[in-house]
Amino acid sequence: MGGIGKTTLAETIFHKLSSKFEASCFVKNVRENSEKAGGLDHLETTLLKEILKEEGLSMGSTSVRKRLSRTKVLIVLDDVSRSMQIERLAGDRLRYGTGSRILITTRDRGTLGQTVEENDIYEVEVLKPDDALQLFCLCAFKNNSTRIIDCKELAEKAVDYAKGIPLALTVLGSLFFNCKSKEDWEDEFNKLKRFPSEDIQKVLRISYDSLEENEKEIFLDIACFHTGKSLVKVKQMLLVREFCVTSGIRILIERSLISIDSNWGMEAIEMHDLLQEMGGKLFKNKILKIPVNGVGCSMMRMSIVY
């Protein structure tokens, strides 16, 4: 299941334990990056660069394999979708040095196949009610204990709709944070009641619908074109489109619709894959509703900007 917290949990483990290993690497978005032309080759090259601190290395090199077999590593392969990705990036248990650990996150248990033993598989569960309420309140109320007391009953109902899924709890909590009164809370909760509680995409859509047009357009642009890219470059591209960029990005961060990743010495814009998927569908539907001449104009503009 997407949004359950697999990547967040893996990141926490990685940052806590990486110092205990001779080398470490967190390979993000394996599924998405593997689908690009030469994507798996690029991931393999990046992995070797991070582990051995050299560029232009190949897994097929005998000397490279010997060096790997003597190196105690911690590797995270995030969002794996095919067993071939595991074979290319992780290999067998003898590829890396004694004491090495490889952590794999995937939505599909079957992807692990014969590569991972059953006892080594941990299935992340949804949050228990008390933990879910705590996460929701952290996002919705921050440190305002008075608001928690006033709106606790409505908060519990909202948590029930999120079904313990951390992403939904975070996004909904951030949405309710902007409510100024109990009446505002009730209005937002009434929107929730229109959708089946098990449909996380529709729950996440509520936060998008609450945005102003400027923020909606920025969200769609990031979802379709800019996820994982440099924050500075994305801002420059959005400014060309004459958006109110600084305030727009700030609002999207406040709503938990995007985040800023500062790893590897560069600030990059990140978006959860479920939100990215939703944005792609919204963008496609929007394009389909534009008149024929409008489609040509829109696509021409995108070809120039991007």
N, C-alpha and C positions, 0 to 999 in steps of 0.2 A: 504494500500500500504506500502511495506517495503521501508526504506530509506527516508521516508517523514519527519522524525524528531520527532516522537512521544516520543521515549525514552529520547532524548536530552531535549525536552521540560519538560517532567516529572521530570527528574533529576534536572533541574533548579528550578522548583517549589518546589521540595522536599528540596533542600539545602537552599532555601530562607525562607521557612516557618517552617521547622522542629523544630526550637528553640521555637516556639509558642505553642508546644504541650508537654504533659507530657512524651510521648514516641513516637518513630517513627521507621519505618522499610521500606526499599526499597527492594522488592522481585524481583530480576532480572530473566529474561528468564524463566518465568513460563511455557510456552509451552514446551521448550526444556527439562527442568528439570523434568517436570511432566511425560514425556515419559520414563524416566529411572525407573528401578525396585524400588518400594518404594519411588519414587520421590516426590509424593504429600505429603506423610507422612513426609518426610524430610523437605519439604518447610514449612509445618505446625509447625513442631518442631522448625525450625529456626526462624519463625515469633514470636512464643511465647517466645523464648529465648531473642530476641531483645526487645520485648515489656515489658516483666515482669522481665527480667534480671536473669532468672533461667533456668537451664537445665533440661531435662527429663520431661517437662510438657506435658499434653494432653488436647486437646480441649474438651474431653468428661468429664473432671473433673468438678464437681459442683463448687468447690472453685476457680478454674481457671476462669470459666465463670463469677463468681461474681467479681473477681478482674478486669477482662476485662471491665465489665459493669460500673466500677467506674473510668476507665482510659481514658483520652482524648488523642486519638492517631491520627497520620498521617501515613497512609499506602499507598504505591504504589505497585500495582501488574502489572508488566511489561510483555507485550507480552502474554496475556491470549488468549487461543484458544478454551476453552470449558467452558460452564456455570458451570459445576461441580467444576472447579477450583475456581471460584468466590464463590460458595456456601461453599466450604471447608475453604478457606482462609479469606474471607470477612464476610460471613454469612449475617444475616439480619441487619437492621439499629439499632437494639436494642443490638447487641452483645457488642459494645464498648460504652464508656462514652459519655455524652453530649458534643457536639462540635467537635466530631471526624470527620475526613475526609478520604475517601478512593478514591484514584485515580487509574483508570484502563486503560491500553493501550492495544489495540487489532487491528489486521488487519481486523477482521470480525465483522462488526456491529451486525450481528445476534447472536453472542456469548453473547451479553449483555442481550438478551431476555427480560424476565419480571423483571430481577433483577435491572435494571437501568431505571429510567424514561426518556422519550424522551427529555425532557427539560434539562436533566443533561448530555446529550451527546454532545461532541464537536468534530467535524470532522476537523482534521488538513489539511489545504490546502497547495498546492505547493506554493513556494515563488513567489511573484510578480517580474516582470522583473528587476526593479531597485534593489530590495533586492537580487535577484539571482546574478546579476552582481557584487554587492558589496561583497558577499560571495566568489564568484569565484575569484575576483581580490585579495581578502585578502589571498587566498591560492596560487594563481599563481604569484603574484608580491610582496607580503609582503608590504614593505613600499617604493618600488621603483616606484615613480610617473612617471619617464621618460619612463619606460617600459610600463606602463599603456597607456600612450599617443600613443606610437609607435604601440602597438598591440591591441588597443581598438576595432577595427573593427573585428579582428579575435576572440577576447574575447567574443564579443557579439554573434558571430556565434556559438562558443562553448557553451555558456550559453543556446542558443536556443536548442541545442541538448540535454542538460540536463533536459529540460522541468521543471525547477523550483524545481527539487528533490534535497534536500540538500546533500544527500550522494554522488550522481553523481557529483554535483558541487564541493564538497570537494576533491573527488578522482581525477577528471579531472584537477582541479586547481593545485593540488600537482604535477600532471604529467607535466603540462606545466611549472611549476616553474623551472624544470631542463633544459628547452630550453635556449640556450645561445644567440640565434639570432632570428630575425623575420623569417628567412628561416627555422629554426628548428620548429618554431610555425606552419608555413605553412605545413611542413611535418606531424606533429602530427595531424593537423586539417584534412588533406587529409585522414588519417587513420579513423577519425571519420565519414567521409562522406561515408565510405563503409558499414556502419551499419544503420538500421532504427533507428531514433531518439527515438522511444518509447520503444526500447528494452534496458533497463538499464543494464541487465546482459552483453550484448555485449559491452556496453559503458565501464563498469567496467573492462571488459576483456582486454581492451587496456592497462591499467596500469600494469596488470600482464604480458602481452606480452613484455613490455618494460624492465622487470627485467632481470638481469643476472641469469645464471643457479643456482648459490648458493642461491640467494634470492627467486627464484621460488620454490626450494625444501623446504626452510624454511617456506615459505608462505603455501605450501600444508600441511606440517607437522602440523603447528599451526591450520590450518582450520579443519583438520581431527581429531587431537588428543589433542591439547593443549589449546584451547580457554577457558578462565576462570581460568587457572592454574597459579601457582606461577611462576613469571618471573625467579627467581633463579633456580627452578627445571627444567623449560623448557630449559634454557640455558645449564644446565648439560646434559640433554637428547640429545640436538642437538649437543653438543660437542662430544658425543659418536659416532654420525654419521659423524664426521670430517668435519662439516660445519664451515665456517667463521662466527661465531655466532654474535659477537658484532657489526660488520659492517653490517651484514645482517639484524639484528633487527632494527638497526638505520635507514637503508634505507627504510624498510617497514613502520616505523613510519613516516618518511619524506613523503612517498607517500600516507599517510592516509589509508594504508591497514590494519594496526593494531594500537592499542593504549594501554597505560599502565594505569591501574586503581589502585589507591593507597588507596582505601577505606578499612576499617576494619583492618588497620595496616599491610597490606601485598600488595606488588606490584604484580598485576596479568595481564597477557596478555589478551586483549579483541579484538574481531573482530566482525564487524557488521554481522548480520545473513545473509544478502544478499551476502556478500563477502565469508562467510563461506559456504553457499550453492554453490556458484560458485566454490570454492576450492574443495568441495566434488565431484562435477561433473568432474572437471579436473583430479582429482586423480583417479576416477573410469575409465575414458577414458584412462588414462595413463597405468593403470594396464591391461586393456583389450588388449592393443597393445603389451604387453610384451609376448614373446614366452612362451610356456607352462612351460619349465624348469625354465625360468626366473621368472615366477609367483611364483613357489614354493620357489625359493631362496629369493625373495623379501619378501614374507609373513613370511618365517622362520625368517628373520632378524628382521621384525617388532615385531614378537612374543617375541623375546629376549629383544629388546630394550624397548618395551612398556609394 
